[in-house]
Each structure stands twice: as structure tokens, then as C-alpha cells.
């Protein structure tokens, strides 16, 4: 921690920008799961079930006990008014595909190839482009009117977000000495739960505020817009640091590696992905992300 404090002001400034970038990465990723109920009801996709009608006085029975449309609307309160409605609940295979394969698969496999770019290209420029792209996808989600619009934008969001951590981690490795990288990465990882928590706040309360009658749409607009400003800030103010390279015997190892074909460089990198331990780790990460997408709070 002491070494972390001694690195100077500019590396810490860059680290703060990377933290906010990661925060927006998580915020934009999970905001969909928070606003999925009103979104599904307006766009009309997914399963239907008996839901409570918040605009009327509640009745003696739970709405989710009704298993059909007719049973749902037959539930009456003391005023003789139906207090339940048969509507889209934000679940079903259409949501599962959008939240799972559409995003997770492209996010996972793009991350592998983006990792190679992080070893060869200008990382801060690519990070700024990735941030701008996924923020644009999130922003445009506030204007969707069809389910397929949402699918296309979610796919693009996965492509953009895949570039966040590979580029950021590579920059941190070159901005901070080896003795301070653990602290720097720990600080960077605050973005995970900060962004995840903000998704609940923005998704629920902005939707309830119903600004200009747009409800959940403003949640996407508010989450996407800061990325435009931050991407410009990263592009203008962050300097590409010199790459840290360990000394090799005779200085020939690096030249040999650079002379290898892409196929020969990919083979030793992809081989560990066949090991049982790494496959189990990938499975655990998938379960963690899938569980996070399903654990959403609705305060409508």
C-alpha cells in the first residue's frame, strides 16, 4: 500500500479514470436486468403472469396465485375492482437469450482476441473506443421499440464491454510497479460492486420518477451518456505508457516471440483453456454472472 501511495499523482489519476470506466461497464451491463419488467411490458416480449396492479387497492389474495388470465382479472378488492393484471413479467426464453448467449458468448470470446490487441496496439485509444461504443449501445437502448432492436444493441454492448478489463489491466501493469499492482488492481475492482449497486439505484428510482413520461428509457440514457464524456477524457488526457518487459537472456526471446506467426502464438495461449480447472473456473464465472442478472429488485 505504501508503494501505491509513492507512484505519483498522474498514475493515480489514470487509475481513477479506469475505476470509473469499470464502474460504467458494470452499470451499463446490469441496468437491463433492473428495468426488464417495465421494458418487457412496453416492448411486449417474454412470458406473462398475474401481477399486482399498483394503481388500485390490494385485495385479500396474492396475484401470483392465479395461473391464467381469467383467474387473474377475477380477483377483486373490497371495492369490487380487479387489483391484478395479466401482463409481461420480464422472464421467459426471449430474456434468457438476450441476457445469456447474446451477451455472454460474444463478451467471452471477444475478450480473448482483445487481449492480443492489448499486447500490440495503443491500449488507451482502444479503451476509449470500447467505452464510447458500449456507452452508445446503452444510450440507444433508451429508444428501442422492438425486441430485435434490443438484441442487436445488447450484442454490440457485449463487444464493447469485452475491451474494458484487458486494456485497463494492461495499462495498470505499466503505470504501477510490481509491488503496487495488487493494490492498484484492488482499487480498480471497486468498480464492479459500485457499478452493480448504482444499477439498482438508477434502474429503480429513475424509472419510478418517470421523467417526461419516458420511465425506464431515461435509465438507459442516464447510464450511457457519462461514457461519452469519459471516453473523450481518456483519449485526451491518458498517455500510453511504455510497456514493461522483463529482461530475457541475450535479449533474443522477445525478438523470437515477435517473429512467430499468429497461429504459433495462439496455440500455447489457447491450450490452457482445455484444462479442467480453468473450465470449472469459467463455469463458476458464468454461474456468478447469470445469478447476478436474475437477482433484480423492482420497486415499481
N, C-alpha and C positions, 0 to 999 in steps of 0.2 A: 504493500500500500504506500510505503514511503517513497519507493521508486516511481510510483504512479504520480505522486504529487511533484516530483522533481523534473518531469519531462518538459515542462514549459507550458505556456498559455495556449499557443496555437494548436498543438496536438489535442489538448483537452477541448478546445473549441470544435475541432473536427469531430471528436468523439461525441460531443453533444449533438452535432448535426446528424451523425449516424444513429444516435439513440432516437431522435425524433423521427428519422426516416423509418426505423424499425417499428416505432410506435404507430406510424401511419400505415405501415404494412399490415400489422395485426388489426388495427381499427377497420381498415377497408376490407380485410378478409372476413371478419366476423359480423359486420354490420348487416349483411344479408340475412343471417340466421336470426337476428334480433327483430327485424321488421318483416319477416316472412309471412306472418299471419295477415296483416292488412294488405300486404303486397299481393298475396295469393287471392284474396277476396276481390281486389280491384282488377287484377290481370286475368283471373279465372283459370287456375290450374291446380292440380293436385287432388287430394281426397276431400270429401265433405263429411261433416259430422254435426251433431247438435251442439250449438254453442250458446253461451249466455248472451242475452241482448242487454247491453249496458244502459240502454236508453229507457228501460222500463223497470218497474219494481220487481224484485226477485220473488220467486214462488217457493213452495214447500219442498219440491224435488230438485235433484241435480239434473241439469240439462244433459250431461253426458250419459245418463241412464237410458235415454231414448236412442234407439238403433235405426230409426227410419225417419223420413221427412214428415210423414203423417203423425207419428208419435211425438215428434219434436214440437210441432206447431200446436198440438192439442194440450200441451202443458200450460195451464193458466194460473195467474196470480190471484190475489184476493179481489182485484178489480175486474176479474174476468178477461184480462188481457194476456195474450201469449208473451211469455218472458224469455223464450228461447227462439233461436233461429237456426235453420239448416243452411250451413254455409261452408265455404272452403276453410280448412283448418291449417293449411301450410305444410301438411305432410303428404306422403304418397311417393310413388316412384319418380315422378317428374322432379320433385325436390331432391330426392336422393341422388339422381343422376347429376343434377346441377351442382349440388354441394359436394358430391363424391368424385366420380370419374372425370367429369368435365373439368374440374379444377385440380384435383389431387394428381391425376396422371400427368397432365401437361406440366404441372408445377414440379413434380418429382424428376421427370426425365429432362426437362429444360435445365434444371439445376446442375445436372452432370455436365452438359455441354457449356453452360455459362461458366462453370468452374474452370474449364480450359481457357475461356476468354479472359478470365481474371488473371491467368498466368502469363498472358501475352499482350493484352490490349490496355488502353488507357482506362483504368478502373473507375476513376471519379466521373469521367464522361459517361461511361456505360451505366454507372449507378444513377446519375441524373436522368438519363434517358429511360431507364427502367422505372424510376419513381414517377416521371412525367407520364409514362404510358399507362401504368396501373391506376394512377390517380384519374386520368382521363376516362378509363373504363368505369371506374367507380362513379365519377361525376355523371357520365352518360346513363348510368342505371336509373338516375332520377327522372329520366324522360321515356322509359320503356312503356310500351302499350301491348306488347305481345310476349308470350313465353319465350319464343325463339330469340327475340331481342336480348333477353336476359341471359340465355345460354351462350350466345356469341360474346357478350361482354364479360361474362364470367370466365370464359375460355381465355380471352385476352388478358383478363386480370391475373390469371394463373401464370401466363407467360411473363408479364411484367414483374410480378412479385418474386418469381424464381431468381431474379437477379439481385435481390436485396442483400442477403447474408453472404453469398460468395464474394461479392465486390467489397462489402463493408469489412468482412473479416480479413480479407487480404490487405486492405488499407490499414486496419488496426495493427496488423503484424509488422508493417513497415513504419508506422508512426510511433510505435512504442517498443522499448527494449524488451528483451525476453523476460526479464524479471518483473515487468509491469503488465504484460499482456493478459495474464489471468484476471487482474483487477479491471483492466480495460474491457475485456470481454464480459465480465460480470456486470459492469456498468451498462454496456450495450444491451445486454439481455433484459434489463429492466423494461425495455420497450415491449416485450411480449405481454406481460400482465397489465402494464399501464394501458396499452392499446386495447387489449381484450376488455378491460374494465370500462374504458371510455366507450366502447361499442355498446355496452348495456345502457349507459347514461344517455348517449346521443340517440340511440335507436328507440328507446322508450319515451324519453321526455320530449324530444323534438317531434316525434310522431304525435304525441298527445297534444302538443302545442298547436298542431295543425296550421302552420304558418301559411297564410294566403290560400287556405283550403287545400294545400298540397300534401299534408300529412307526412307519410313515410318518404316521399320524394325528397323532402328537404334534408332528411338524414343522409342520403347519398350525396347530395350537393355539398353539404357541410363537411362531410368526410373527404370528399375528393378535392375540394378547392385548395386546402393548405399544401397539397402536394405540388401544385403548380408553382407556388412561391418558393417552396423548399428546394425543388429541383433546380430552379434558377440560381438560388443561393449556393447550392452545392457546385454547380457548374462554374460559377464566377469566383467563389471565394476559397474553394478547396484546391490545394495544389497536389498534383500527382507526385508522391514521394518516390525516391529511388528505391528499387527493390532490394531487399535484404537477401543476400546469398551467402550460404556457408562455403567456406574455403574447401576446395577439392584438391586432391593430390595431383600436383603438376598443373592444375588449372585446366585439365583436359576433360573432366567429367561433364562440365556444363556444355562445352562445345560438342561433345559426343551426343548428349541428350538432344540438343537443338537440331542436330543433323538427322535424327531419326524421323521416319515417316510418321504421319498421324496414326496409322494403324498400329505401328510398333509402340507408340506412346500410349494408345488407348488400351492395349491388351493388358499390361500389368496393372492399369488403373481399374479396369472393369472386373478383373479376375477375383478380387476380394468380395465382390457383390454376390458371388456364388457360395460364400462360406455360410454355414448355418447360423452362426452367431450374429452376423450382420443382417441376414434375412429376418431373424427374430427381432432384431432391433428396429428394422424397417416396419415390421408388422406392429410392434408396440407403438411406434410413432404414428402409424395410420390409425390405430385404435384411439390414441390420445386425441388426434385431430378430429376424428369422426365423433367422438364423445363430446368434444367442445362445441361442435356445430349443432348437436341436438340439445344441449343444456342451455336453453334460452329462456329469458324471463320476459313475460308480456304483462304490461301494466295498463292496458287499454281499458 
